[in-house]
Amino acid sequence: MMQARVWWLVWAGVLGALALVVLGICVGSAGLENLIGPLLNPAQDPAQTAMAQQIVWQIRLPRTLGAWAAGALLGLAGAVAQGLFRNPLADPYLLGSASGASLGVALALAALGGGAGMLGGNMMNGGVAVSVFSSSLWVRVGLTGAAFLGAVLAVMLTLVLSRGVGHTLRLLLAGVVVGVVLGAMTHLVLLFSPESLQAMQAFMLGSTAFVGWTSCVLMASVWAVCVLASWLLARVLDGLSLGDATAISLGLPVAPMRAALVAVLALATGTAVAQTGLIAFVGLAAPHLVRSVVKTTHAHLMLLSSLMGGVLLMAADTLARWLIAPQELPVGMLTAVLGGGYLLWLMHRSSNLAGGRAA
């Protein structure tokens, strides 16, 4: 029965993703528009078909697939974090990766002279969703690399402060401290470089507008590596859910496998953040949604959470483009509102169930 539910959820995730790809192709600055027709009937209007092909292949399709890849990485990282810390409220940013990425981008923007010339428009203006990476390929590569490097260095600093991965609580506290300190340093950099604020805002609010085919291939490749690694490491998460002593008694090499899980968490989170900025609640909500449907081992939970995260971010990105078209909402803002609302509802339902059992 459980196995059937797992496969049902896998196929639901795949079909949902395919449906959202088609929907994402048809949603742009003008709202919902039919671009499928010109693509399927090129002889009817060659000029319109050529324009539709350019819009779909160069803008909307890579953006939609990139949203799935980023969401899949965050969903996978969220499941790893919650299993590693044995805490359902753990999210991918717990080890300071988000603050490190923000600091890296802030420093890069300050070094490049702030946001001047980097913004081709305003994200909320005229439906043109523009990122901090819009001016040139080199600027984009530099800022993406700075975000990834900052995320990785933040995780490494967390590991140094916690003296390794042997003590979960110490690792968690070190991640919180690193996040707070690096966040303060980011604000300090922006205080001395106020011209960077507008460009930094696009990163902080999260956006898939600047995702191209290169970003899609990169995130998909990292996702494949992380899924394989997490599948191989799933047994240690199952053992850790019973406690460290039980995991050790089962013969699991807890310390090296925990270090490998931290590496998976850092790689998945850093890659997603570097490409799309800070997108909240996807990594936290995806495992909860999976658990509400099926109770399973971590091997299946991480795969299903990854698929769920991809579908969630694709849906949020499409909704962000459509809601107030021709203007566009930052997708990170939308996921924060929807994810926060979902978790509040979950807390309310849990308290009502607990009160009913007590009565």
Contacts in CASP RR format, 6 or more apart in sequence:
PFRMAT RR
TARGET T0000
AUTHOR 0000-0000-0000
METHOD contacts of the structure
MODEL  1
MMQARVWWLVWAGVLGALALVVLGICVGSAGLENLIGPLLNPAQDPAQTA
MAQQIVWQIRLPRTLGAWAAGALLGLAGAVAQGLFRNPLADPYLLGSASG
ASLGVALALAALGGGAGMLGGNMMNGGVAVSVFSSSLWVRVGLTGAAFLG
AVLAVMLTLVLSRGVGHTLRLLLAGVVVGVVLGAMTHLVLLFSPESLQAM
QAFMLGSTAFVGWTSCVLMASVWAVCVLASWLLARVLDGLSLGDATAISL
GLPVAPMRAALVAVLALATGTAVAQTGLIAFVGLAAPHLVRSVVKTTHAH
LMLLSSLMGGVLLMAADTLARWLIAPQELPVGMLTAVLGGGYLLWLMHRS
SNLAGGRAA
2 294 0 8 1.000
2 295 0 8 1.000
2 296 0 8 1.000
5 293 0 8 1.000
5 294 0 8 1.000
5 296 0 8 1.000
6 294 0 8 1.000
6 296 0 8 1.000
6 300 0 8 1.000
6 304 0 8 1.000
9 290 0 8 1.000
9 293 0 8 1.000
9 294 0 8 1.000
9 304 0 8 1.000
9 307 0 8 1.000
10 303 0 8 1.000
10 304 0 8 1.000
10 307 0 8 1.000
13 307 0 8 1.000
13 308 0 8 1.000
13 311 0 8 1.000
14 307 0 8 1.000
16 311 0 8 1.000
17 68 0 8 1.000
17 307 0 8 1.000
17 310 0 8 1.000
17 311 0 8 1.000
17 314 0 8 1.000
20 64 0 8 1.000
20 68 0 8 1.000
20 311 0 8 1.000
20 314 0 8 1.000
20 315 0 8 1.000
20 318 0 8 1.000
21 61 0 8 1.000
21 64 0 8 1.000
21 65 0 8 1.000
21 68 0 8 1.000
21 314 0 8 1.000
22 36 0 8 1.000
23 318 0 8 1.000
24 60 0 8 1.000
24 64 0 8 1.000
24 314 0 8 1.000
24 317 0 8 1.000
24 318 0 8 1.000
24 321 0 8 1.000
25 35 0 8 1.000
25 36 0 8 1.000
25 56 0 8 1.000
25 60 0 8 1.000
25 61 0 8 1.000
25 64 0 8 1.000
26 32 0 8 1.000
26 33 0 8 1.000
26 34 0 8 1.000
26 35 0 8 1.000
26 36 0 8 1.000
27 33 0 8 1.000
27 60 0 8 1.000
27 318 0 8 1.000
27 321 0 8 1.000
27 322 0 8 1.000
27 325 0 8 1.000
28 60 0 8 1.000
28 321 0 8 1.000
28 322 0 8 1.000
28 325 0 8 1.000
29 126 0 8 1.000
29 127 0 8 1.000
29 128 0 8 1.000
29 129 0 8 1.000
29 321 0 8 1.000
29 325 0 8 1.000
29 326 0 8 1.000
29 328 0 8 1.000
30 325 0 8 1.000
30 326 0 8 1.000
31 321 0 8 1.000
31 322 0 8 1.000
31 325 0 8 1.000
31 326 0 8 1.000
32 322 0 8 1.000
35 52 0 8 1.000
35 55 0 8 1.000
35 56 0 8 1.000
35 60 0 8 1.000
37 52 0 8 1.000
38 44 0 8 1.000
38 45 0 8 1.000
38 48 0 8 1.000
38 49 0 8 1.000
38 51 0 8 1.000
38 52 0 8 1.000
39 49 0 8 1.000
39 52 0 8 1.000
39 53 0 8 1.000
39 56 0 8 1.000
41 49 0 8 1.000
42 49 0 8 1.000
62 211 0 8 1.000
62 212 0 8 1.000
62 213 0 8 1.000
62 215 0 8 1.000
62 216 0 8 1.000
63 208 0 8 1.000
63 209 0 8 1.000
63 211 0 8 1.000
63 212 0 8 1.000
63 317 0 8 1.000
64 314 0 8 1.000
64 317 0 8 1.000
64 318 0 8 1.000
65 216 0 8 1.000
66 208 0 8 1.000
66 211 0 8 1.000
66 212 0 8 1.000
66 215 0 8 1.000
66 216 0 8 1.000
66 219 0 8 1.000
66 275 0 8 1.000
66 276 0 8 1.000
67 208 0 8 1.000
67 211 0 8 1.000
67 276 0 8 1.000
67 310 0 8 1.000
67 313 0 8 1.000
67 314 0 8 1.000
67 316 0 8 1.000
67 317 0 8 1.000
67 331 0 8 1.000
68 310 0 8 1.000
68 311 0 8 1.000
68 313 0 8 1.000
68 314 0 8 1.000
69 216 0 8 1.000
69 219 0 8 1.000
69 220 0 8 1.000
69 223 0 8 1.000
69 272 0 8 1.000
69 310 0 8 1.000
70 208 0 8 1.000
70 211 0 8 1.000
70 219 0 8 1.000
70 272 0 8 1.000
70 275 0 8 1.000
70 276 0 8 1.000
70 279 0 8 1.000
70 310 0 8 1.000
70 313 0 8 1.000
71 272 0 8 1.000
71 279 0 8 1.000
71 282 0 8 1.000
71 283 0 8 1.000
71 286 0 8 1.000
71 306 0 8 1.000
71 309 0 8 1.000
71 310 0 8 1.000
71 312 0 8 1.000
71 313 0 8 1.000
71 314 0 8 1.000
72 223 0 8 1.000
72 306 0 8 1.000
72 307 0 8 1.000
72 309 0 8 1.000
72 310 0 8 1.000
73 219 0 8 1.000
73 222 0 8 1.000
73 223 0 8 1.000
73 226 0 8 1.000
73 268 0 8 1.000
73 269 0 8 1.000
73 271 0 8 1.000
73 272 0 8 1.000
73 306 0 8 1.000
74 92 0 8 1.000
74 268 0 8 1.000
74 269 0 8 1.000
74 272 0 8 1.000
74 279 0 8 1.000
74 282 0 8 1.000
74 283 0 8 1.000
74 286 0 8 1.000
74 309 0 8 1.000
74 313 0 8 1.000
75 92 0 8 1.000
75 282 0 8 1.000
75 283 0 8 1.000
75 286 0 8 1.000
75 287 0 8 1.000
75 305 0 8 1.000
75 306 0 8 1.000
75 308 0 8 1.000
75 309 0 8 1.000
75 310 0 8 1.000
76 223 0 8 1.000
76 226 0 8 1.000
76 227 0 8 1.000
76 230 0 8 1.000
76 264 0 8 1.000
76 268 0 8 1.000
76 302 0 8 1.000
76 303 0 8 1.000
76 305 0 8 1.000
76 306 0 8 1.000
77 92 0 8 1.000
77 226 0 8 1.000
77 264 0 8 1.000
77 265 0 8 1.000
77 268 0 8 1.000
77 269 0 8 1.000
77 272 0 8 1.000
77 283 0 8 1.000
78 90 0 8 1.000
78 91 0 8 1.000
78 92 0 8 1.000
78 265 0 8 1.000
78 283 0 8 1.000
78 284 0 8 1.000
78 286 0 8 1.000
78 287 0 8 1.000
78 305 0 8 1.000
79 230 0 8 1.000
79 283 0 8 1.000
79 286 0 8 1.000
79 287 0 8 1.000
79 290 0 8 1.000
79 298 0 8 1.000
79 301 0 8 1.000
79 302 0 8 1.000
79 305 0 8 1.000
79 306 0 8 1.000
80 92 0 8 1.000
80 230 0 8 1.000
80 237 0 8 1.000
80 261 0 8 1.000
80 264 0 8 1.000
80 265 0 8 1.000
80 268 0 8 1.000
80 302 0 8 1.000
81 90 0 8 1.000
81 91 0 8 1.000
81 92 0 8 1.000
81 94 0 8 1.000
81 265 0 8 1.000
82 88 0 8 1.000
82 89 0 8 1.000
82 90 0 8 1.000
82 287 0 8 1.000
83 90 0 8 1.000
83 237 0 8 1.000
83 240 0 8 1.000
83 241 0 8 1.000
83 298 0 8 1.000
84 90 0 8 1.000
84 168 0 8 1.000
84 237 0 8 1.000
84 240 0 8 1.000
84 258 0 8 1.000
84 261 0 8 1.000
84 262 0 8 1.000
84 265 0 8 1.000
85 94 0 8 1.000
85 168 0 8 1.000
85 171 0 8 1.000
85 172 0 8 1.000
86 168 0 8 1.000
86 240 0 8 1.000
86 241 0 8 1.000
86 243 0 8 1.000
87 172 0 8 1.000
88 287 0 8 1.000
88 288 0 8 1.000
89 284 0 8 1.000
90 172 0 8 1.000
90 284 0 8 1.000
91 281 0 8 1.000
91 283 0 8 1.000
91 284 0 8 1.000
92 265 0 8 1.000
92 268 0 8 1.000
92 269 0 8 1.000
92 272 0 8 1.000
92 283 0 8 1.000
93 99 0 8 1.000
93 269 0 8 1.000
93 278 0 8 1.000
94 172 0 8 1.000
94 175 0 8 1.000
94 176 0 8 1.000
95 154 0 8 1.000
95 155 0 8 1.000
95 158 0 8 1.000
95 171 0 8 1.000
95 175 0 8 1.000
95 178 0 8 1.000
95 262 0 8 1.000
95 265 0 8 1.000
95 266 0 8 1.000
95 269 0 8 1.000
96 151 0 8 1.000
96 154 0 8 1.000
96 155 0 8 1.000
96 158 0 8 1.000
96 175 0 8 1.000
96 178 0 8 1.000
96 179 0 8 1.000
96 182 0 8 1.000
97 150 0 8 1.000
97 151 0 8 1.000
97 152 0 8 1.000
97 154 0 8 1.000
97 155 0 8 1.000
97 266 0 8 1.000
97 269 0 8 1.000
97 270 0 8 1.000
97 273 0 8 1.000
98 151 0 8 1.000
98 179 0 8 1.000
98 269 0 8 1.000
98 273 0 8 1.000
98 278 0 8 1.000
99 154 0 8 1.000
99 178 0 8 1.000
99 179 0 8 1.000
99 180 0 8 1.000
99 181 0 8 1.000
99 182 0 8 1.000
99 183 0 8 1.000
99 186 0 8 1.000
100 150 0 8 1.000
100 151 0 8 1.000
100 153 0 8 1.000
100 154 0 8 1.000
100 178 0 8 1.000
100 179 0 8 1.000
100 182 0 8 1.000
100 183 0 8 1.000
100 186 0 8 1.000
101 147 0 8 1.000
101 148 0 8 1.000
101 150 0 8 1.000
101 151 0 8 1.000
101 154 0 8 1.000
101 270 0 8 1.000
101 273 0 8 1.000
101 274 0 8 1.000
101 277 0 8 1.000
101 278 0 8 1.000
102 147 0 8 1.000
102 182 0 8 1.000
102 183 0 8 1.000
102 186 0 8 1.000
102 200 0 8 1.000
102 203 0 8 1.000
102 204 0 8 1.000
102 278 0 8 1.000
103 150 0 8 1.000
103 154 0 8 1.000
103 182 0 8 1.000
103 183 0 8 1.000
103 185 0 8 1.000
103 186 0 8 1.000
103 189 0 8 1.000
104 146 0 8 1.000
104 147 0 8 1.000
104 149 0 8 1.000
104 150 0 8 1.000
104 186 0 8 1.000
105 132 0 8 1.000
105 143 0 8 1.000
105 146 0 8 1.000
105 147 0 8 1.000
105 200 0 8 1.000
105 203 0 8 1.000
106 186 0 8 1.000
106 189 0 8 1.000
106 190 0 8 1.000
106 193 0 8 1.000
106 196 0 8 1.000
106 200 0 8 1.000
107 146 0 8 1.000
107 189 0 8 1.000
108 142 0 8 1.000
108 143 0 8 1.000
108 146 0 8 1.000
109 115 0 8 1.000
109 118 0 8 1.000
109 132 0 8 1.000
109 143 0 8 1.000
109 193 0 8 1.000
109 196 0 8 1.000
109 199 0 8 1.000
109 200 0 8 1.000
110 189 0 8 1.000
110 192 0 8 1.000
110 193 0 8 1.000
110 196 0 8 1.000
112 118 0 8 1.000
112 139 0 8 1.000
113 193 0 8 1.000
113 195 0 8 1.000
113 196 0 8 1.000
114 193 0 8 1.000
114 195 0 8 1.000
114 196 0 8 1.000
114 199 0 8 1.000
115 132 0 8 1.000
115 195 0 8 1.000
115 196 0 8 1.000
115 198 0 8 1.000
115 199 0 8 1.000
116 195 0 8 1.000
117 135 0 8 1.000
118 132 0 8 1.000
118 133 0 8 1.000
118 134 0 8 1.000
118 135 0 8 1.000
118 139 0 8 1.000
118 199 0 8 1.000
119 130 0 8 1.000
119 132 0 8 1.000
119 134 0 8 1.000
119 135 0 8 1.000
119 198 0 8 1.000
119 199 0 8 1.000
119 202 0 8 1.000
120 128 0 8 1.000
120 130 0 8 1.000
120 134 0 8 1.000
120 135 0 8 1.000
121 128 0 8 1.000
121 130 0 8 1.000
121 134 0 8 1.000
122 128 0 8 1.000
122 130 0 8 1.000
123 129 0 8 1.000
123 130 0 8 1.000
123 131 0 8 1.000
123 202 0 8 1.000
123 205 0 8 1.000
123 207 0 8 1.000
123 209 0 8 1.000
123 328 0 8 1.000
123 330 0 8 1.000
124 327 0 8 1.000
124 328 0 8 1.000
124 329 0 8 1.000
125 327 0 8 1.000
126 326 0 8 1.000
126 327 0 8 1.000
127 325 0 8 1.000
127 326 0 8 1.000
127 327 0 8 1.000
127 328 0 8 1.000
128 328 0 8 1.000
129 207 0 8 1.000
129 209 0 8 1.000
129 321 0 8 1.000
129 328 0 8 1.000
130 202 0 8 1.000
130 209 0 8 1.000
130 210 0 8 1.000
131 202 0 8 1.000
131 203 0 8 1.000
131 207 0 8 1.000
131 209 0 8 1.000
131 210 0 8 1.000
132 143 0 8 1.000
132 199 0 8 1.000
132 200 0 8 1.000
132 202 0 8 1.000
132 203 0 8 1.000
132 210 0 8 1.000
133 139 0 8 1.000
133 140 0 8 1.000
133 143 0 8 1.000
133 144 0 8 1.000
133 210 0 8 1.000
134 140 0 8 1.000
134 210 0 8 1.000
140 210 0 8 1.000
143 203 0 8 1.000
144 215 0 8 1.000
144 274 0 8 1.000
144 275 0 8 1.000
145 274 0 8 1.000
147 203 0 8 1.000
147 270 0 8 1.000
147 273 0 8 1.000
147 274 0 8 1.000
147 277 0 8 1.000
148 270 0 8 1.000
148 271 0 8 1.000
148 273 0 8 1.000
148 274 0 8 1.000
151 266 0 8 1.000
151 269 0 8 1.000
151 270 0 8 1.000
151 273 0 8 1.000
151 274 0 8 1.000
152 266 0 8 1.000
152 270 0 8 1.000
154 178 0 8 1.000
154 179 0 8 1.000
154 182 0 8 1.000
155 262 0 8 1.000
155 265 0 8 1.000
155 266 0 8 1.000
157 178 0 8 1.000
158 171 0 8 1.000
158 174 0 8 1.000
158 175 0 8 1.000
158 178 0 8 1.000
159 165 0 8 1.000
159 171 0 8 1.000
159 174 0 8 1.000
159 262 0 8 1.000
161 174 0 8 1.000
161 175 0 8 1.000
161 177 0 8 1.000
161 178 0 8 1.000
162 170 0 8 1.000
162 171 0 8 1.000
162 173 0 8 1.000
162 174 0 8 1.000
162 175 0 8 1.000
163 170 0 8 1.000
164 171 0 8 1.000
164 259 0 8 1.000
165 171 0 8 1.000
165 255 0 8 1.000
165 258 0 8 1.000
165 259 0 8 1.000
165 262 0 8 1.000
166 254 0 8 1.000
166 255 0 8 1.000
166 258 0 8 1.000
168 244 0 8 1.000
171 262 0 8 1.000
189 196 0 8 1.000
190 196 0 8 1.000
190 197 0 8 1.000
190 200 0 8 1.000
202 330 0 8 1.000
203 277 0 8 1.000
203 278 0 8 1.000
204 277 0 8 1.000
204 278 0 8 1.000
205 278 0 8 1.000
205 330 0 8 1.000
205 332 0 8 1.000
205 333 0 8 1.000
206 276 0 8 1.000
206 277 0 8 1.000
206 278 0 8 1.000
206 279 0 8 1.000
206 330 0 8 1.000
206 331 0 8 1.000
206 332 0 8 1.000
206 333 0 8 1.000
207 276 0 8 1.000
207 277 0 8 1.000
207 330 0 8 1.000
207 331 0 8 1.000
207 332 0 8 1.000
208 276 0 8 1.000
208 313 0 8 1.000
208 317 0 8 1.000
208 331 0 8 1.000
209 328 0 8 1.000
211 275 0 8 1.000
211 276 0 8 1.000
215 275 0 8 1.000
218 271 0 8 1.000
218 275 0 8 1.000
219 271 0 8 1.000
219 272 0 8 1.000
219 275 0 8 1.000
222 267 0 8 1.000
222 268 0 8 1.000
222 271 0 8 1.000
223 268 0 8 1.000
223 306 0 8 1.000
225 267 0 8 1.000
226 264 0 8 1.000
226 267 0 8 1.000
226 268 0 8 1.000
227 302 0 8 1.000
227 303 0 8 1.000
227 306 0 8 1.000
229 260 0 8 1.000
229 263 0 8 1.000
229 264 0 8 1.000
230 261 0 8 1.000
230 264 0 8 1.000
230 302 0 8 1.000
231 299 0 8 1.000
231 302 0 8 1.000
231 303 0 8 1.000
233 257 0 8 1.000
233 260 0 8 1.000
233 261 0 8 1.000
233 264 0 8 1.000
234 297 0 8 1.000
234 298 0 8 1.000
234 299 0 8 1.000
234 302 0 8 1.000
235 252 0 8 1.000
235 299 0 8 1.000
236 247 0 8 1.000
236 252 0 8 1.000
236 253 0 8 1.000
236 254 0 8 1.000
236 257 0 8 1.000
236 258 0 8 1.000
236 261 0 8 1.000
237 261 0 8 1.000
237 298 0 8 1.000
238 297 0 8 1.000
238 298 0 8 1.000
238 299 0 8 1.000
239 246 0 8 1.000
239 247 0 8 1.000
239 250 0 8 1.000
239 252 0 8 1.000
240 247 0 8 1.000
240 254 0 8 1.000
240 258 0 8 1.000
241 298 0 8 1.000
244 254 0 8 1.000
247 254 0 8 1.000
248 254 0 8 1.000
272 279 0 8 1.000
273 279 0 8 1.000
276 331 0 8 1.000
278 332 0 8 1.000
279 313 0 8 1.000
279 331 0 8 1.000
279 332 0 8 1.000
279 335 0 8 1.000
280 332 0 8 1.000
280 335 0 8 1.000
280 336 0 8 1.000
280 339 0 8 1.000
281 335 0 8 1.000
281 336 0 8 1.000
281 338 0 8 1.000
281 339 0 8 1.000
281 340 0 8 1.000
281 342 0 8 1.000
281 343 0 8 1.000
282 309 0 8 1.000
282 310 0 8 1.000
282 312 0 8 1.000
282 313 0 8 1.000
282 316 0 8 1.000
282 335 0 8 1.000
283 305 0 8 1.000
283 309 0 8 1.000
284 339 0 8 1.000
284 343 0 8 1.000
285 312 0 8 1.000
285 339 0 8 1.000
285 340 0 8 1.000
285 342 0 8 1.000
285 343 0 8 1.000
286 305 0 8 1.000
286 306 0 8 1.000
286 308 0 8 1.000
286 309 0 8 1.000
286 310 0 8 1.000
286 312 0 8 1.000
287 301 0 8 1.000
287 305 0 8 1.000
287 308 0 8 1.000
288 342 0 8 1.000
288 343 0 8 1.000
288 346 0 8 1.000
289 308 0 8 1.000
289 312 0 8 1.000
290 301 0 8 1.000
290 304 0 8 1.000
290 305 0 8 1.000
290 308 0 8 1.000
291 301 0 8 1.000
294 300 0 8 1.000
294 304 0 8 1.000
296 304 0 8 1.000
312 335 0 8 1.000
313 331 0 8 1.000
313 335 0 8 1.000
316 331 0 8 1.000
316 332 0 8 1.000
316 334 0 8 1.000
316 335 0 8 1.000
316 338 0 8 1.000
317 331 0 8 1.000
319 334 0 8 1.000
320 328 0 8 1.000
320 329 0 8 1.000
320 330 0 8 1.000
320 331 0 8 1.000
320 332 0 8 1.000
320 333 0 8 1.000
320 334 0 8 1.000
321 328 0 8 1.000
323 329 0 8 1.000
323 334 0 8 1.000
END
